[in-house]
Amino acid sequence: MKKLNEFKKMSDNRGTLIVYDKFEKFDVKRFYIIECIENMWRGEHYHKSTTQLISVVKGRIEVSLIGRQTNESFEMSIGDMFLQLPYHFFTFRSLEPTSSILVLCDQEHDQLDYYTQFEDSNP
C-alpha cells in the first residue's frame, strides 16, 4: 500500500478523530464518500488522467489494485490512505458489515476519463 502521510489519529472511549491537513502537491477538485456492504465489491474501474487519494473512514476494506506493472491486494482500516494513480484498476470490498471510504480527486468528474476495461493503448 502506498501511504502518503501518517495522519493525526486520536482515539478514546468515544471513538476516533482523524485530521486531514493540507495535502502537498494535490489540489482537491471534488470528493465523495462510498459506503460498501460486507463482501460486496465496489470500484471496478480506472481513470486515464484522474489521481485519487482514498482513505477508510469507517470499517476495514480489502483492496485489489491492478496496473501494467502492479498487481496487489492489501487491507486498509480507519485512517489508512493511498494514492490511486491513473491506469490502475481499483476494486474494494468491505471486510465488516459496512465500511466507508473517502475519495479525494484532483480532477472534476469526466465520464470520458472513466474506464471499466483496460484498453490496448495503455502506457
Secondary structure, DSSP 8 states (H G I E B T S, - for coil): --B----EEEEETTEEEEE----TT----EEEEEEEEBT-EEEEEEESS--EEEEEEESEEEEEEEETTEEEEEEEETT-EEEE-TT-EEEEEESSSEEEEEEEESS---GGGEESS--TT--
